[in-house]
Amino acid sequence: MSVDKYIELVETERVLPFARLIATLLEQNLSDAPERAQELRRMRGRVCLFADDLHAALTLEFTAGRVRVHSGVFGLPDLTLRASSELLIDLTRLEVASRWALPDPRGPVVRKLARALLRRQLRIHGFVRALPVALRLSRLMSVSSPAA
């Protein structure tokens, strides 16, 4: 099922509402800031999001300027994030501060996510190995635009 020209929600026997939500957030971010399509074209790899409270997982598969959203784990993820659905959705609210669109350490959402990391409520696997994927994912998912 095509969400838009960049995002495909892969139909399986059961499409999770969480997968639909993330696909919709990505679609909205790309339509609000079309320059993010350039970031999407440079993305390669798979990112798996586990929502512990929902007992649900989804995989974002980035290839050739498109993202396919799979319900469940698809293939071998380069980057895995595991947390409550609330914390995973907070990733879309990251504040960005620089022209490189790095998260602003002074922002309340970044501080909340940092506390969750310290308390092991947010776990990230493959971050160092997949640093470019992680940074591009934060730029795609964030609703705020970088400062000029």
Order of alpha helices (4+ residues) and beta strands (2+ residues): beta-alpha-alpha-beta-beta-beta-beta-alpha-alpha-beta-alpha
